Amino acid sequence: MRIGIDLGGTKIEGIALDEQGNQLWRERVATPRGDYSATLEAIATLVQRAEATLTLTGTVGVGIPGVLSPQTGRVKNANSLCLNGQQLDQDLAKILSRPVRIANDANCFAVSEAIDGAGAGKGLVFGVILGTGCGGGLAIDGKALTGGNGLSGEWGHNPLPWMTADEFPGPECFCGRSGCIETFVSGTGFSRQYQALTSQQLSGNEIISRVRQQEPAACEVFEHYLSQLSRALAHVVNTLDPDVIVLGGGLSNIDELYPRLNALLPQQVLGGECATPIRKNQHGCSSGVRGAAWLWGR
């Protein structure tokens, strides 16, 4: 049995999978905000509850909104600030009396989709999470690629490529720089661009509803968004040349993205051709927690 934990800012989700990837158990609890000790206890309680319910013992993988630094062994870059500077894997290992594997939540998403999702059977899978923010993760042969600095897949904090005069220098990003890909292609960035044009603050779903009604402003913003996302993904292809790109997060549910992006991507890639498909995820909001469970392999 493999147990996965998805540690989010507002909820902690646990899942147990059998060897074939079938879900045996699943539960969510609220994240104790700003309390590291209580967070450890909540994770341990979920693991213990899964094992007590199923009368089985499992491996444990945890997806986090940050990374373990290969240099220090401590969490960095987590938006759940109480995690930063902590030896999360070692602390959990002591409580659970077993080794625990930890990966960035976007890498967990990529692993999940690589093993039995939209990227199944592909060697190099690039997973993109398009939500409030923008994340990226890499899986090679079903295993998360962390990198020497723990930054593999952090594509959203590169500058948007080939900016137009209207786009440059780009909005300020929380990372301290301006013009990051995240500030354009995240749900927040999408809404910001609509608001800049219309002075109306709408969610991504509301804007897409207006696109479907052929509202000119919404259509204009969506065209800009498609251009920005295809340019950003072309950089990934030019650098890594993945076998497949899988989209997750709230914006991945926009069905119109896929035919348009698959048509636009070759125009942006070096040489003018690209066989890398862009696909919608298969596991939805469960993909991250499933990937955490698969950190121990299949």
One Martini backbone bead per residue (centre of mass of N, CA, C, O) as a GRO file, in nm:
protein
  298
    1MET     BB    1   0.099   0.035   0.019
    2ARG     BB    2   0.017   0.381  -0.068
    3ILE     BB    3   0.085   0.696   0.081
    4GLY     BB    4  -0.067   1.016   0.040
    5ILE     BB    5   0.029   1.370   0.078
    6ASP     BB    6  -0.143   1.689   0.067
    7LEU     BB    7   0.009   2.000   0.141
    8GLY     BB    8  -0.181   2.268   0.214
    9GLY     BB    9  -0.297   2.578   0.314
   10THR     BB   10  -0.608   2.452   0.392
   11LYS     BB   11  -0.533   2.144   0.320
   12ILE     BB   12  -0.521   1.789   0.404
   13GLU     BB   13  -0.447   1.510   0.200
   14GLY     BB   14  -0.540   1.163   0.188
   15ILE     BB   15  -0.403   0.854   0.039
   16ALA     BB   16  -0.478   0.515  -0.077
   17LEU     BB   17  -0.292   0.269  -0.259
   18ASP     BB   18  -0.252   0.028  -0.462
   19GLU     BB   19  -0.050  -0.134  -0.691
   20GLN     BB   20  -0.265  -0.028  -0.930
   21GLY     BB   21  -0.407   0.258  -0.820
   22ASN     BB   22  -0.625   0.207  -0.625
   23GLN     BB   23  -0.859   0.335  -0.422
   24LEU     BB   24  -0.895   0.289  -0.058
   25TRP     BB   25  -0.845   0.590   0.057
   26ARG     BB   26  -0.993   0.911   0.186
   27GLU     BB   27  -0.884   1.238   0.328
   28ARG     BB   28  -0.974   1.548   0.498
   29VAL     BB   29  -0.806   1.835   0.644
   30ALA     BB   30  -0.724   2.096   0.815
   31THR     BB   31  -0.489   2.337   0.820
   32PRO     BB   32  -0.259   2.439   1.047
   33ARG     BB   33  -0.200   2.759   1.078
   34GLY     BB   34   0.130   2.832   1.158
   35ASP     BB   35   0.168   2.513   1.264
   36TYR     BB   36   0.400   2.277   1.267
   37SER     BB   37   0.327   2.065   1.483
   38ALA     BB   38   0.029   2.033   1.391
   39THR     BB   39   0.099   1.936   1.106
   40LEU     BB   40   0.242   1.678   1.183
   41GLU     BB   41   0.000   1.557   1.336
   42ALA     BB   42  -0.200   1.552   1.097
   43ILE     BB   43  -0.040   1.364   0.915
   44ALA     BB   44  -0.010   1.127   1.111
   45THR     BB   45  -0.315   1.079   1.150
   46LEU     BB   46  -0.377   1.001   0.860
   47VAL     BB   47  -0.194   0.757   0.842
   48GLN     BB   48  -0.314   0.603   1.085
   49ARG     BB   49  -0.605   0.591   0.973
   50ALA     BB   50  -0.549   0.431   0.720
   51GLU     BB   51  -0.420   0.180   0.859
   52ALA     BB   52  -0.660   0.115   1.047
   53THR     BB   53  -0.878   0.079   0.827
   54LEU     BB   54  -0.692  -0.136   0.642
   55THR     BB   55  -0.479  -0.309   0.792
   56LEU     BB   56  -0.216  -0.143   0.689
   57THR     BB   57   0.110  -0.081   0.559
   58GLY     BB   58   0.284   0.216   0.441
   59THR     BB   59   0.398   0.427   0.238
   60VAL     BB   60   0.537   0.775   0.236
   61GLY     BB   61   0.412   1.066   0.067
   62VAL     BB   62   0.490   1.426   0.011
   63GLY     BB   63   0.326   1.720  -0.081
   64ILE     BB   64   0.459   2.053  -0.140
   65PRO     BB   65   0.478   2.422  -0.132
   66GLY     BB   66   0.785   2.322  -0.210
   67VAL     BB   67   1.125   2.245  -0.100
   68LEU     BB   68   1.401   2.046  -0.066
   69SER     BB   69   1.710   2.114   0.011
   70PRO     BB   70   2.006   1.972  -0.098
   71GLN     BB   71   2.193   2.135   0.102
   72THR     BB   72   2.006   2.129   0.393
   73GLY     BB   73   1.719   1.964   0.419
   74ARG     BB   74   1.528   2.209   0.387
   75VAL     BB   75   1.271   2.406   0.359
   76LYS     BB   76   1.172   2.591   0.061
   77ASN     BB   77   0.952   2.810  -0.097
   78ALA     BB   78   0.710   2.826   0.098
   79ASN     BB   79   0.379   2.948   0.145
   80SER     BB   80   0.408   2.784   0.407
   81LEU     BB   81   0.602   2.931   0.634
   82CYS     BB   82   0.638   2.707   0.864
   83LEU     BB   83   0.821   2.515   0.675
   84ASN     BB   84   1.052   2.688   0.669
   85GLY     BB   85   1.354   2.531   0.781
   86GLN     BB   86   1.249   2.241   0.779
   87GLN     BB   87   1.277   1.880   0.857
   88LEU     BB   88   1.026   1.714   0.743
   89ASP     BB   89   1.116   1.424   0.680
   90GLN     BB   90   1.250   1.368   0.959
   91ASP     BB   91   1.011   1.435   1.144
   92LEU     BB   92   0.817   1.221   1.022
   93ALA     BB   93   0.997   0.972   1.057
   94LYS     BB   94   0.991   0.976   1.367
   95ILE     BB   95   0.681   0.949   1.403
   96LEU     BB   96   0.646   0.690   1.185
   97SER     BB   97   0.891   0.491   1.161
   98ARG     BB   98   0.985   0.605   0.866
   99PRO     BB   99   1.039   0.680   0.563
  100VAL     BB  100   1.014   0.998   0.382
  101ARG     BB  101   0.879   1.143   0.092
  102ILE     BB  102   0.957   1.455  -0.082
  103ALA     BB  103   0.766   1.694  -0.288
  104ASN     BB  104   0.666   1.888  -0.507
  105ASP     BB  105   0.345   1.934  -0.616
  106ALA     BB  106   0.413   1.946  -0.923
  107ASN     BB  107   0.573   1.682  -0.930
  108CYS     BB  108   0.340   1.506  -0.839
  109PHE     BB  109   0.164   1.562  -1.079
  110ALA     BB  110   0.360   1.447  -1.291
  111VAL     BB  111   0.375   1.162  -1.177
  112SER     BB  112   0.078   1.086  -1.195
  113GLU     BB  113   0.051   1.135  -1.511
  114ALA     BB  114   0.287   0.935  -1.586
  115ILE     BB  115   0.175   0.665  -1.471
  116ASP     BB  116  -0.186   0.703  -1.496
  117GLY     BB  117  -0.227   0.929  -1.717
  118ALA     BB  118  -0.175   1.156  -1.974
  119GLY     BB  119   0.152   1.037  -1.957
  120ALA     BB  120   0.136   0.752  -2.015
  121GLY     BB  121   0.437   0.611  -2.152
  122LYS     BB  122   0.616   0.854  -2.094
  123GLY     BB  123   0.931   0.978  -2.026
  124LEU     BB  124   0.873   1.304  -2.055
  125VAL     BB  125   0.706   1.507  -1.811
  126PHE     BB  126   0.519   1.810  -1.821
  127GLY     BB  127   0.386   1.988  -1.551
  128VAL     BB  128   0.097   2.210  -1.523
  129ILE     BB  129  -0.013   2.472  -1.300
  130LEU     BB  130  -0.330   2.653  -1.340
  131GLY     BB  131  -0.392   2.891  -1.108
  132THR     BB  132  -0.338   3.127  -0.899
  133GLY     BB  133  -0.087   3.015  -0.995
  134CYS     BB  134   0.237   2.875  -1.118
  135GLY     BB  135   0.336   2.545  -1.208
  136GLY     BB  136   0.618   2.305  -1.225
  137GLY     BB  137   0.691   1.964  -1.351
  138LEU     BB  138   0.900   1.662  -1.339
  139ALA     BB  139   0.902   1.345  -1.526
  140ILE     BB  140   1.107   1.044  -1.526
  141ASP     BB  141   0.991   0.750  -1.555
  142GLY     BB  142   0.790   0.833  -1.301
  143LYS     BB  143   1.004   1.042  -1.181
  144ALA     BB  144   1.112   1.285  -0.994
  145LEU     BB  145   1.265   1.597  -1.072
  146THR     BB  146   1.466   1.808  -0.879
  147GLY     BB  147   1.762   1.882  -0.862
  148GLY     BB  148   2.042   2.049  -0.736
  149ASN     BB  149   1.827   2.297  -0.617
  150GLY     BB  150   1.511   2.219  -0.628
  151LEU     BB  151   1.405   2.370  -0.929
  152SER     BB  152   1.258   2.186  -1.097
  153GLY     BB  153   1.007   2.348  -1.300
  154GLU     BB  154   1.045   2.673  -1.238
  155TRP     BB  155   0.899   2.836  -1.491
  156GLY     BB  156   0.719   3.076  -1.365
  157HIS     BB  157   1.021   3.238  -1.294
  158ASN     BB  158   1.036   3.319  -1.572
  159PRO     BB  159   1.033   3.509  -1.831
  160LEU     BB  160   0.847   3.621  -2.064
  161PRO     BB  161   0.859   3.552  -2.383
  162TRP     BB  162   0.851   3.774  -2.626
  163MET     BB  163   0.775   4.054  -2.557
  164THR     BB  164   0.577   4.303  -2.581
  165ALA     BB  165   0.531   4.632  -2.542
  166ASP     BB  166   0.272   4.589  -2.360
  167GLU     BB  167   0.416   4.379  -2.155
  168PHE     BB  168   0.640   4.554  -2.093
  169PRO     BB  169   0.789   4.436  -1.798
  170GLY     BB  170   0.572   4.365  -1.615
  171PRO     BB  171   0.466   4.243  -1.341
  172GLU     BB  172   0.486   4.202  -1.024
  173CYS     BB  173   0.634   3.961  -0.819
  174PHE     BB  174   0.667   3.782  -0.527
  175CYS     BB  175   0.981   3.715  -0.595
  176GLY     BB  176   1.085   4.031  -0.699
  177ARG     BB  177   1.001   4.034  -0.990
  178SER     BB  178   0.944   4.092  -1.338
  179GLY     BB  179   0.758   3.911  -1.582
  180CYS     BB  180   0.652   3.655  -1.502
  181ILE     BB  181   0.476   3.399  -1.614
  182GLU     BB  182   0.272   3.391  -1.378
  183THR     BB  183   0.156   3.692  -1.429
  184PHE     BB  184  -0.002   3.575  -1.695
  185VAL     BB  185  -0.101   3.240  -1.675
  186SER     BB  186  -0.255   3.269  -1.446
  187GLY     BB  187  -0.550   3.333  -1.306
  188THR     BB  188  -0.461   3.610  -1.205
  189GLY     BB  189  -0.347   3.711  -1.479
  190PHE     BB  190  -0.603   3.685  -1.645
  191SER     BB  191  -0.777   3.878  -1.472
  192ARG     BB  192  -0.594   4.126  -1.491
  193GLN     BB  193  -0.621   4.169  -1.802
  194TYR     BB  194  -0.924   4.220  -1.800
  195GLN     BB  195  -0.924   4.459  -1.603
  196ALA     BB  196  -0.739   4.648  -1.773
  197LEU     BB  197  -0.958   4.665  -2.012
  198THR     BB  198  -1.255   4.694  -1.824
  199SER     BB  199  -1.260   4.724  -1.494
  200GLN     BB  200  -1.318   4.417  -1.442
  201GLN     BB  201  -1.365   4.167  -1.185
  202LEU     BB  202  -1.287   3.837  -1.286
  203SER     BB  203  -1.300   3.524  -1.333
  204GLY     BB  204  -1.202   3.285  -1.540
  205ASN     BB  205  -1.486   3.160  -1.583
  206GLU     BB  206  -1.626   3.429  -1.654
  207ILE     BB  207  -1.458   3.494  -1.902
  208ILE     BB  208  -1.519   3.234  -2.064
  209SER     BB  209  -1.820   3.283  -2.080
  210ARG     BB  210  -1.776   3.542  -2.260
  211VAL     BB  211  -1.634   3.403  -2.489
  212ARG     BB  212  -1.885   3.218  -2.561
  213GLN     BB  213  -2.046   3.505  -2.615
  214GLN     BB  214  -1.851   3.701  -2.781
  215GLU     BB  215  -1.691   3.895  -2.621
  216PRO     BB  216  -1.451   4.106  -2.717
  217ALA     BB  217  -1.273   4.138  -2.462
  218ALA     BB  218  -1.249   3.838  -2.391
  219CYS     BB  219  -1.128   3.748  -2.662
  220GLU     BB  220  -0.875   3.924  -2.650
  221VAL     BB  221  -0.757   3.809  -2.386
  222PHE     BB  222  -0.746   3.511  -2.477
  223GLU     BB  223  -0.549   3.553  -2.710
  224HIS     BB  224  -0.319   3.655  -2.534
  225TYR     BB  225  -0.303   3.406  -2.353
  226LEU     BB  226  -0.231   3.199  -2.572
  227SER     BB  227   0.030   3.335  -2.654
  228GLN     BB  228   0.173   3.325  -2.379
  229LEU     BB  229   0.155   3.016  -2.328
  230SER     BB  230   0.294   2.923  -2.591
  231ARG     BB  231   0.562   3.068  -2.537
  232ALA     BB  232   0.626   2.934  -2.264
  233LEU     BB  233   0.619   2.636  -2.375
  234ALA     BB  234   0.840   2.667  -2.591
  235HIS     BB  235   1.072   2.688  -2.390
  236VAL     BB  236   1.047   2.399  -2.291
  237VAL     BB  237   1.096   2.261  -2.561
  238ASN     BB  238   1.375   2.398  -2.623
  239THR     BB  239   1.503   2.267  -2.354
  240LEU     BB  240   1.354   1.957  -2.306
  241ASP     BB  241   1.165   1.802  -2.495
  242PRO     BB  242   0.897   1.677  -2.432
  243ASP     BB  243   0.651   1.429  -2.478
  244VAL     BB  244   0.461   1.587  -2.265
  245ILE     BB  245   0.189   1.811  -2.179
  246VAL     BB  246   0.034   1.877  -1.860
  247LEU     BB  247  -0.268   2.007  -1.739
  248GLY     BB  248  -0.351   2.196  -1.447
  249GLY     BB  249  -0.592   2.321  -1.277
  250GLY     BB  250  -0.848   2.534  -1.331
  251LEU     BB  251  -0.767   2.614  -1.638
  252SER     BB  252  -0.766   2.312  -1.752
  253ASN     BB  253  -1.098   2.322  -1.796
  254ILE     BB  254  -1.043   2.461  -2.069
  255ASP     BB  255  -1.114   2.325  -2.369
  256GLU     BB  256  -1.005   2.550  -2.572
  257LEU     BB  257  -0.696   2.521  -2.527
  258TYR     BB  258  -0.600   2.263  -2.688
  259PRO     BB  259  -0.631   2.326  -2.993
  260ARG     BB  260  -0.481   2.599  -2.981
  261LEU     BB  261  -0.207   2.517  -2.855
  262ASN     BB  262  -0.140   2.289  -3.063
  263ALA     BB  263  -0.127   2.506  -3.298
  264LEU     BB  264   0.079   2.725  -3.172
  265LEU     BB  265   0.343   2.587  -3.077
  266PRO     BB  266   0.500   2.542  -3.350
  267GLN     BB  267   0.534   2.858  -3.404
  268GLN     BB  268   0.744   2.886  -3.140
  269VAL     BB  269   0.931   2.671  -3.227
  270LEU     BB  270   1.208   2.556  -3.324
  271GLY     BB  271   1.149   2.509  -3.680
  272GLY     BB  272   0.814   2.492  -3.677
  273GLU     BB  273   0.800   2.218  -3.502
  274CYS     BB  274   0.557   1.999  -3.309
  275ALA     BB  275   0.476   1.683  -3.129
  276THR     BB  276   0.389   1.797  -2.859
  277PRO     BB  277   0.146   1.735  -2.646
  278ILE     BB  278  -0.146   1.891  -2.510
  279ARG     BB  279  -0.293   1.797  -2.197
  280LYS     BB  280  -0.529   1.681  -2.000
  281ASN     BB  281  -0.590   1.574  -1.716
  282GLN     BB  282  -0.713   1.271  -1.537
  283HIS     BB  283  -0.716   1.345  -1.196
  284GLY     BB  284  -0.730   1.621  -1.115
  285CYS     BB  285  -0.739   1.698  -0.775
  286SER     BB  286  -0.586   1.404  -0.729
  287SER     BB  287  -0.297   1.413  -0.854
  288GLY     BB  288  -0.107   1.507  -0.626
  289VAL     BB  289  -0.169   1.279  -0.415
  290ARG     BB  290  -0.096   1.047  -0.601
  291GLY     BB  291   0.199   1.130  -0.649
  292ALA     BB  292   0.288   1.100  -0.357
  293ALA     BB  293   0.239   0.794  -0.349
  294TRP     BB  294   0.446   0.750  -0.611
  295LEU     BB  295   0.738   0.819  -0.486
  296TRP     BB  296   0.791   0.489  -0.454
  297GLY     BB  297   0.660   0.379  -0.686
  298ARG     BB  298   0.530   0.082  -0.873
   0.00000   0.00000   0.00000
